[in-house]
């Protein structure tokens, strides 16, 4: 994992996505993300939730069948 230090209004680029530090307050950092509209953007928590639902769905369906 690459760990970077950036201040407010500083940015870094990953592929064709620009991530900019917008604001820093105590224990919270606000980031702005600029990327082509054709690329979907997801928060990690959303991806994890969707993956968990994909695992649980067949289990629920199997339980309902019995």
Jmol script that loads the backbone (N, CA, C; Angstrom):
load data "model"
ATOM      1  N   UNK A   1       0.843  -1.165   0.000  1.00  0.00           N
ATOM      2  CA  UNK A   1       0.000   0.000   0.000  1.00  0.00           C
ATOM      3  C   UNK A   1       0.896   1.238   0.000  1.00  0.00           C
ATOM      4  N   UNK A   2       0.567   2.158  -0.859  1.00  0.00           N
ATOM      5  CA  UNK A   2       1.274   3.435  -0.917  1.00  0.00           C
ATOM      6  C   UNK A   2       0.599   4.404   0.049  1.00  0.00           C
ATOM      7  N   UNK A   3       1.351   4.985   0.954  1.00  0.00           N
ATOM      8  CA  UNK A   3       0.824   5.962   1.910  1.00  0.00           C
ATOM      9  C   UNK A   3       1.404   7.322   1.552  1.00  0.00           C
ATOM     10  N   UNK A   4       0.529   8.320   1.388  1.00  0.00           N
ATOM     11  CA  UNK A   4       0.961   9.657   0.986  1.00  0.00           C
ATOM     12  C   UNK A   4       0.563  10.681   2.031  1.00  0.00           C
ATOM     13  N   UNK A   5       1.327  11.742   2.109  1.00  0.00           N
ATOM     14  CA  UNK A   5       0.976  12.882   2.950  1.00  0.00           C
ATOM     15  C   UNK A   5       0.668  14.049   2.026  1.00  0.00           C
ATOM     16  N   UNK A   6      -0.522  14.622   2.173  1.00  0.00           N
ATOM     17  CA  UNK A   6      -0.934  15.765   1.370  1.00  0.00           C
ATOM     18  C   UNK A   6      -1.637  16.760   2.270  1.00  0.00           C
ATOM     19  N   UNK A   7      -1.530  18.036   1.918  1.00  0.00           N
ATOM     20  CA  UNK A   7      -2.222  19.088   2.655  1.00  0.00           C
ATOM     21  C   UNK A   7      -3.428  19.569   1.863  1.00  0.00           C
ATOM     22  N   UNK A   8      -4.145  20.525   2.427  1.00  0.00           N
ATOM     23  CA  UNK A   8      -5.321  21.087   1.769  1.00  0.00           C
ATOM     24  C   UNK A   8      -4.922  21.664   0.412  1.00  0.00           C
ATOM     25  N   UNK A   9      -5.762  21.419  -0.585  1.00  0.00           N
ATOM     26  CA  UNK A   9      -5.571  21.843  -1.979  1.00  0.00           C
ATOM     27  C   UNK A   9      -4.458  21.094  -2.697  1.00  0.00           C
ATOM     28  N   UNK A  10      -3.880  20.078  -2.074  1.00  0.00           N
ATOM     29  CA  UNK A  10      -2.911  19.226  -2.762  1.00  0.00           C
ATOM     30  C   UNK A  10      -3.644  17.989  -3.265  1.00  0.00           C
ATOM     31  N   UNK A  11      -3.121  17.400  -4.325  1.00  0.00           N
ATOM     32  CA  UNK A  11      -3.802  16.275  -4.958  1.00  0.00           C
ATOM     33  C   UNK A  11      -2.806  15.207  -5.372  1.00  0.00           C
ATOM     34  N   UNK A  12      -3.347  14.051  -5.720  1.00  0.00           N
ATOM     35  CA  UNK A  12      -2.563  12.997  -6.342  1.00  0.00           C
ATOM     36  C   UNK A  12      -3.418  12.358  -7.422  1.00  0.00           C
ATOM     37  N   UNK A  13      -2.752  11.721  -8.366  1.00  0.00           N
ATOM     38  CA  UNK A  13      -3.430  11.148  -9.526  1.00  0.00           C
ATOM     39  C   UNK A  13      -3.254   9.644  -9.519  1.00  0.00           C
ATOM     40  N   UNK A  14      -4.354   8.935  -9.735  1.00  0.00           N
ATOM     41  CA  UNK A  14      -4.342   7.478  -9.870  1.00  0.00           C
ATOM     42  C   UNK A  14      -5.003   7.183 -11.211  1.00  0.00           C
ATOM     43  N   UNK A  15      -4.206   6.742 -12.181  1.00  0.00           N
ATOM     44  CA  UNK A  15      -4.756   6.538 -13.524  1.00  0.00           C
ATOM     45  C   UNK A  15      -5.231   7.870 -14.071  1.00  0.00           C
ATOM     46  N   UNK A  16      -6.526   7.950 -14.421  1.00  0.00           N
ATOM     47  CA  UNK A  16      -7.084   9.214 -14.894  1.00  0.00           C
ATOM     48  C   UNK A  16      -8.021   9.839 -13.854  1.00  0.00           C
ATOM     49  N   UNK A  17      -7.817   9.481 -12.594  1.00  0.00           N
ATOM     50  CA  UNK A  17      -8.606  10.023 -11.486  1.00  0.00           C
ATOM     51  C   UNK A  17      -7.732  10.941 -10.631  1.00  0.00           C
ATOM     52  N   UNK A  18      -8.252  12.127 -10.332  1.00  0.00           N
ATOM     53  CA  UNK A  18      -7.551  13.088  -9.481  1.00  0.00           C
ATOM     54  C   UNK A  18      -8.242  13.114  -8.125  1.00  0.00           C
ATOM     55  N   UNK A  19      -7.461  12.919  -7.069  1.00  0.00           N
ATOM     56  CA  UNK A  19      -7.980  12.968  -5.700  1.00  0.00           C
ATOM     57  C   UNK A  19      -7.341  14.168  -5.012  1.00  0.00           C
ATOM     58  N   UNK A  20      -8.191  15.116  -4.569  1.00  0.00           N
ATOM     59  CA  UNK A  20      -7.710  16.359  -3.969  1.00  0.00           C
ATOM     60  C   UNK A  20      -8.183  16.458  -2.522  1.00  0.00           C
ATOM     61  N   UNK A  21      -7.286  16.904  -1.639  1.00  0.00           N
ATOM     62  CA  UNK A  21      -7.649  17.154  -0.242  1.00  0.00           C
ATOM     63  C   UNK A  21      -8.380  18.494  -0.208  1.00  0.00           C
ATOM     64  N   UNK A  22      -9.642  18.474   0.197  1.00  0.00           N
ATOM     65  CA  UNK A  22     -10.476  19.672   0.215  1.00  0.00           C
ATOM     66  C   UNK A  22     -10.435  20.354   1.578  1.00  0.00           C
ATOM     67  N   UNK A  23     -10.474  19.541   2.641  1.00  0.00           N
ATOM     68  CA  UNK A  23     -10.547  20.109   3.988  1.00  0.00           C
ATOM     69  C   UNK A  23     -10.021  19.102   5.002  1.00  0.00           C
ATOM     70  N   UNK A  24      -9.377  19.593   6.039  1.00  0.00           N
ATOM     71  CA  UNK A  24      -8.912  18.744   7.138  1.00  0.00           C
ATOM     72  C   UNK A  24      -9.426  19.350   8.439  1.00  0.00           C
ATOM     73  N   UNK A  25     -10.173  18.565   9.206  1.00  0.00           N
ATOM     74  CA  UNK A  25     -10.691  18.986  10.515  1.00  0.00           C
ATOM     75  C   UNK A  25     -10.438  17.884  11.520  1.00  0.00           C
ATOM     76  N   UNK A  26      -9.583  18.117  12.471  1.00  0.00           N
ATOM     77  CA  UNK A  26      -9.271  17.172  13.542  1.00  0.00           C
ATOM     78  C   UNK A  26      -9.160  15.741  13.039  1.00  0.00           C
ATOM     79  N   UNK A  27     -10.223  14.939  13.180  1.00  0.00           N
ATOM     80  CA  UNK A  27     -10.156  13.520  12.803  1.00  0.00           C
ATOM     81  C   UNK A  27     -10.910  13.231  11.508  1.00  0.00           C
ATOM     82  N   UNK A  28     -11.122  14.244  10.681  1.00  0.00           N
ATOM     83  CA  UNK A  28     -11.880  14.060   9.444  1.00  0.00           C
ATOM     84  C   UNK A  28     -11.156  14.735   8.281  1.00  0.00           C
ATOM     85  N   UNK A  29     -11.094  14.039   7.163  1.00  0.00           N
ATOM     86  CA  UNK A  29     -10.483  14.583   5.953  1.00  0.00           C
ATOM     87  C   UNK A  29     -11.520  14.516   4.843  1.00  0.00           C
ATOM     88  N   UNK A  30     -11.756  15.625   4.166  1.00  0.00           N
ATOM     89  CA  UNK A  30     -12.684  15.651   3.033  1.00  0.00           C
ATOM     90  C   UNK A  30     -11.865  15.608   1.752  1.00  0.00           C
ATOM     91  N   UNK A  31     -12.243  14.703   0.865  1.00  0.00           N
ATOM     92  CA  UNK A  31     -11.550  14.527  -0.404  1.00  0.00           C
ATOM     93  C   UNK A  31     -12.493  14.838  -1.552  1.00  0.00           C
ATOM     94  N   UNK A  32     -11.948  15.406  -2.607  1.00  0.00           N
ATOM     95  CA  UNK A  32     -12.690  15.589  -3.847  1.00  0.00           C
ATOM     96  C   UNK A  32     -12.109  14.636  -4.878  1.00  0.00           C
ATOM     97  N   UNK A  33     -12.986  13.959  -5.617  1.00  0.00           N
ATOM     98  CA  UNK A  33     -12.546  12.980  -6.606  1.00  0.00           C
ATOM     99  C   UNK A  33     -13.050  13.411  -7.975  1.00  0.00           C
ATOM    100  N   UNK A  34     -12.129  13.579  -8.913  1.00  0.00           N
ATOM    101  CA  UNK A  34     -12.474  13.929 -10.290  1.00  0.00           C
ATOM    102  C   UNK A  34     -12.053  12.785 -11.192  1.00  0.00           C
ATOM    103  N   UNK A  35     -13.029  12.249 -11.914  1.00  0.00           N
ATOM    104  CA  UNK A  35     -12.727  11.172 -12.859  1.00  0.00           C
ATOM    105  C   UNK A  35     -13.727  11.249 -14.000  1.00  0.00           C
ATOM    106  N   UNK A  36     -13.428  10.606 -15.117  1.00  0.00           N
ATOM    107  CA  UNK A  36     -14.351  10.628 -16.245  1.00  0.00           C
ATOM    108  C   UNK A  36     -15.721  10.083 -15.837  1.00  0.00           C
ATOM    109  N   UNK A  37     -16.763  10.686 -16.378  1.00  0.00           N
ATOM    110  CA  UNK A  37     -18.131  10.245 -16.058  1.00  0.00           C
ATOM    111  C   UNK A  37     -18.369   8.788 -16.439  1.00  0.00           C
ATOM    112  N   UNK A  38     -17.616   8.283 -17.386  1.00  0.00           N
ATOM    113  CA  UNK A  38     -17.806   6.901 -17.831  1.00  0.00           C
ATOM    114  C   UNK A  38     -17.298   5.887 -16.813  1.00  0.00           C
ATOM    115  N   UNK A  39     -16.538   6.349 -15.826  1.00  0.00           N
ATOM    116  CA  UNK A  39     -16.009   5.440 -14.804  1.00  0.00           C
ATOM    117  C   UNK A  39     -16.895   5.488 -13.569  1.00  0.00           C
ATOM    118  N   UNK A  40     -17.385   4.331 -13.130  1.00  0.00           N
ATOM    119  CA  UNK A  40     -18.201   4.331 -11.904  1.00  0.00           C
ATOM    120  C   UNK A  40     -17.345   4.632 -10.682  1.00  0.00           C
ATOM    121  N   UNK A  41     -17.958   5.251  -9.670  1.00  0.00           N
ATOM    122  CA  UNK A  41     -17.267   5.576  -8.412  1.00  0.00           C
ATOM    123  C   UNK A  41     -18.040   4.941  -7.274  1.00  0.00           C
ATOM    124  N   UNK A  42     -17.355   4.203  -6.439  1.00  0.00           N
ATOM    125  CA  UNK A  42     -17.993   3.531  -5.312  1.00  0.00           C
ATOM    126  C   UNK A  42     -17.207   3.792  -4.044  1.00  0.00           C
ATOM    127  N   UNK A  43     -17.921   3.883  -2.928  1.00  0.00           N
ATOM    128  CA  UNK A  43     -17.255   3.904  -1.630  1.00  0.00           C
ATOM    129  C   UNK A  43     -17.001   2.456  -1.236  1.00  0.00           C
ATOM    130  N   UNK A  44     -15.925   2.214  -0.529  1.00  0.00           N
ATOM    131  CA  UNK A  44     -15.571   0.851  -0.129  1.00  0.00           C
ATOM    132  C   UNK A  44     -16.693   0.195   0.665  1.00  0.00           C
ATOM    133  N   UNK A  45     -17.338   0.938   1.537  1.00  0.00           N
ATOM    134  CA  UNK A  45     -18.411   0.368   2.350  1.00  0.00           C
ATOM    135  C   UNK A  45     -19.548  -0.141   1.466  1.00  0.00           C
ATOM    136  N   UNK A  46     -19.823   0.545   0.365  1.00  0.00           N
ATOM    137  CA  UNK A  46     -20.868   0.104  -0.564  1.00  0.00           C
ATOM    138  C   UNK A  46     -20.465  -1.191  -1.250  1.00  0.00           C
ATOM    139  N   UNK A  47     -19.227  -1.293  -1.675  1.00  0.00           N
ATOM    140  CA  UNK A  47     -18.757  -2.515  -2.327  1.00  0.00           C
ATOM    141  C   UNK A  47     -18.797  -3.699  -1.373  1.00  0.00           C
ATOM    142  N   UNK A  48     -18.384  -3.485  -0.128  1.00  0.00           N
ATOM    143  CA  UNK A  48     -18.402  -4.564   0.867  1.00  0.00           C
ATOM    144  C   UNK A  48     -19.830  -5.019   1.158  1.00  0.00           C
ATOM    145  N   UNK A  49     -20.751  -4.048   1.285  1.00  0.00           N
ATOM    146  CA  UNK A  49     -22.150  -4.384   1.559  1.00  0.00           C
ATOM    147  C   UNK A  49     -22.734  -5.203   0.403  1.00  0.00           C
ATOM    148  N   UNK A  50     -22.495  -4.762  -0.822  1.00  0.00           N
ATOM    149  CA  UNK A  50     -23.009  -5.482  -1.984  1.00  0.00           C
ATOM    150  C   UNK A  50     -22.431  -6.889  -2.064  1.00  0.00           C
ATOM    151  N   UNK A  51     -21.149  -7.042  -1.765  1.00  0.00           N
ATOM    152  CA  UNK A  51     -20.523  -8.369  -1.787  1.00  0.00           C
ATOM    153  C   UNK A  51     -21.142  -9.261  -0.722  1.00  0.00           C
ATOM    154  N   UNK A  52     -21.400  -8.718   0.460  1.00  0.00           N
ATOM    155  CA  UNK A  52     -22.007  -9.498   1.540  1.00  0.00           C
ATOM    156  C   UNK A  52     -23.420  -9.919   1.160  1.00  0.00           C
ATOM    157  N   UNK A  53     -24.177  -9.028   0.522  1.00  0.00           N
ATOM    158  CA  UNK A  53     -25.531  -9.365   0.086  1.00  0.00           C
ATOM    159  C   UNK A  53     -25.503 -10.488  -0.943  1.00  0.00           C
ATOM    160  N   UNK A  54     -24.503 -10.494  -1.818  1.00  0.00           N
ATOM    161  CA  UNK A  54     -24.391 -11.553  -2.819  1.00  0.00           C
ATOM    162  C   UNK A  54     -24.116 -12.900  -2.166  1.00  0.00           C
ATOM    163  N   UNK A  55     -23.419 -12.890  -1.049  1.00  0.00           N
ATOM    164  CA  UNK A  55     -23.143 -14.129  -0.313  1.00  0.00           C
ATOM    165  C   UNK A  55     -24.389 -14.589   0.426  1.00  0.00           C
ATOM    166  N   UNK A  56     -25.109 -13.647   1.048  1.00  0.00           N
ATOM    167  CA  UNK A  56     -26.255 -13.991   1.884  1.00  0.00           C
ATOM    168  C   UNK A  56     -27.485 -14.379   1.081  1.00  0.00           C
ATOM    169  N   UNK A  57     -27.672 -13.823  -0.104  1.00  0.00           N
ATOM    170  CA  UNK A  57     -28.875 -14.081  -0.894  1.00  0.00           C
ATOM    171  C   UNK A  57     -29.099 -15.562  -1.168  1.00  0.00           C
ATOM    172  N   UNK A  58     -28.116 -16.317  -1.680  1.00  0.00           N
ATOM    173  CA  UNK A  58     -28.348 -17.748  -1.907  1.00  0.00           C
ATOM    174  C   UNK A  58     -28.668 -18.497  -0.609  1.00  0.00           C
ATOM    175  N   UNK A  59     -28.080 -18.084   0.503  1.00  0.00           N
ATOM    176  CA  UNK A  59     -28.356 -18.736   1.782  1.00  0.00           C
ATOM    177  C   UNK A  59     -29.802 -18.511   2.197  1.00  0.00           C
ATOM    178  N   UNK A  60     -30.305 -17.296   2.015  1.00  0.00           N
ATOM    179  CA  UNK A  60     -31.696 -16.987   2.352  1.00  0.00           C
ATOM    180  C   UNK A  60     -32.651 -17.750   1.445  1.00  0.00           C
ATOM    181  N   UNK A  61     -32.322 -17.824   0.154  1.00  0.00           N
ATOM    182  CA  UNK A  61     -33.176 -18.542  -0.790  1.00  0.00           C
ATOM    183  C   UNK A  61     -33.209 -20.026  -0.460  1.00  0.00           C
ATOM    184  N   UNK A  62     -32.070 -20.595  -0.093  1.00  0.00           N
ATOM    185  CA  UNK A  62     -32.014 -22.016   0.264  1.00  0.00           C
ATOM    186  C   UNK A  62     -32.818 -22.277   1.531  1.00  0.00           C
ATOM    187  N   UNK A  63     -32.738 -21.383   2.499  1.00  0.00           N
ATOM    188  CA  UNK A  63     -33.489 -21.549   3.747  1.00  0.00           C
ATOM    189  C   UNK A  63     -34.984 -21.446   3.488  1.00  0.00           C
ATOM    190  N   UNK A  64     -35.386 -20.576   2.582  1.00  0.00           N
ATOM    191  CA  UNK A  64     -36.804 -20.411   2.266  1.00  0.00           C
ATOM    192  C   UNK A  64     -37.354 -21.616   1.517  1.00  0.00           C
ATOM    193  N   UNK A  65     -36.510 -22.307   0.775  1.00  0.00           N
ATOM    194  CA  UNK A  65     -36.944 -23.474  -0.003  1.00  0.00           C
ATOM    195  C   UNK A  65     -37.231 -24.673   0.884  1.00  0.00           C
ATOM    196  N   UNK A  66     -36.677 -24.702   2.084  1.00  0.00           N
ATOM    197  CA  UNK A  66     -36.860 -25.861   2.974  1.00  0.00           C
ATOM    198  C   UNK A  66     -37.898 -25.601   3.967  1.00  0.00           C
TER     199      UNK A  66
END
end "model"
wireframe off; spacefill off
backbone 0.3
color backbone group
